[in-house]
Amino acid sequence: MLLTIDVGNTHTVLGLFDGEEIVEHWRISTDARRTADELAVLLQGLMGMHPLLGDELGDGIDGIAICSTVPSVLHELREVTRRYYGDVPAVLVEPGIKTGVPILMDNPKEVGADRIINAVAAVELYGGPAIVVDFGTATTFDAVSARGEYTGGVIAPGIEISVEALGVRGAQLRKIELARPRSVIGKNTVEAMQSGILYGFAGQVDGVVNRMAKELADDPDDVTVIATGGLAPMVLGEATVIDEHEPWLTLIGLRLVYERNVSRL
């Protein structure tokens, strides 16, 4: 079994692969204060009773692949792999790791590891040109050329932090549930905010993707648009440009990167 761990700013997603098939997944909050020992206990709690794994931490795990946008968590996970999975090959996505995707950026090292991993999976699953829209703490748009190169992207405020900002900065506004309103024209403050978030972000996705596609390919219709991230389902029905929805895109990318590097360990 391959354990994949995608650490985001808000949530950490874990996936368990049996070959190419993801057989289990978990989502937990990201807490930069957790120590390696606390993370090990958390992993044991999630995996200890799984029927495909043994009773002890590490039983049944043949490999680990990790990417993180939070450096302190990556540091602690490195210690977890050393102390609790010492005999298990581990790939941590950082400079020097082979991805198979050239990064055409002014400073490749500043690109988030998760964005590169998404590009790896997009190329493998759909080919290029492609645009990956990841609905996380930030909404990111990442461009992959027809030759499978990561060419750049766009970063916008995410859905949840936009809702929080409205609640904090609006004197008569409050935090709301992220849900579909009865109509575009809200009949109360909550529905008006829900409408603004849902249709506003759908319009943002359509506008940004259409502009990116014109720069990415001679024929924008050749560009495959893939949505991923925990909040993607909220926008899928309203954004018109999305071709594919792959909720485990980052985990699949981690599996691919692990396979490309494990023989070098």
Secondary structure as GFF3:
##gff-version 3
##sequence-region A 1 265
A	DSSP	beta_strand	2	7	.	.	.	ID=ss1
A	DSSP	beta_strand	11	18	.	.	.	ID=ss2
A	DSSP	beta_strand	21	29	.	.	.	ID=ss3
A	DSSP	alpha_helix	36	47	.	.	.	ID=ss4
A	DSSP	beta_strand	63	68	.	.	.	ID=ss5
A	DSSP	alpha_helix	71	84	.	.	.	ID=ss6
A	DSSP	beta_strand	90	92	.	.	.	ID=ss7
A	DSSP	three_ten_helix	108	110	.	.	.	ID=ss8
A	DSSP	alpha_helix	113	126	.	.	.	ID=ss9
A	DSSP	beta_strand	130	135	.	.	.	ID=ss10
A	DSSP	beta_strand	138	144	.	.	.	ID=ss11
A	DSSP	beta_strand	150	157	.	.	.	ID=ss12
A	DSSP	alpha_helix	159	169	.	.	.	ID=ss13
A	DSSP	alpha_helix	189	216	.	.	.	ID=ss14
A	DSSP	three_ten_helix	220	222	.	.	.	ID=ss15
A	DSSP	beta_strand	224	228	.	.	.	ID=ss16
A	DSSP	alpha_helix	232	236	.	.	.	ID=ss17
A	DSSP	beta_strand	244	245	.	.	.	ID=ss18
A	DSSP	alpha_helix	249	261	.	.	.	ID=ss19
A	DSSP	three_ten_helix	262	264	.	.	.	ID=ss20
###
